[in-house]
Amino acid sequence: MKTSVTIKIDTDDLRSVTDTYLASLWHVAQANPADPFQHRDAGRLAEHIGREIISRFLRRTPPELWNHNGSTFDFHELVVAK
């Protein structure tokens, strides 16, 4: 059996879809058989979806704090010097 499946993706509505659905859309965009050198919208679609994924990841990922501190080196030198 051969069949075609059409999936409508509204890039203006990506913020409202679930993480699971967004991941599915990413796979759909990557599986798109359109030649990326011939079809500008194929790349733009993947970029829109990818940016939403990155945005969600960064929103939920706390920043690393205090990895670098102005006094860390000096403190280390004091400890090592003893």
Residue pairs with C-beta under 8 A, 6 or more apart in sequence:
7 25
7 28
9 25
9 28
9 29
9 45
9 49
11 45
11 48
11 49
14 22
14 25
14 48
14 49
14 52
15 52
17 25
19 56
22 49
22 52
22 53
22 56
23 53
25 49
26 46
26 49
26 50
26 53
29 42
29 45
29 46
29 49
30 46
32 42
32 45
32 46
34 41
34 42
35 42
36 42
36 43
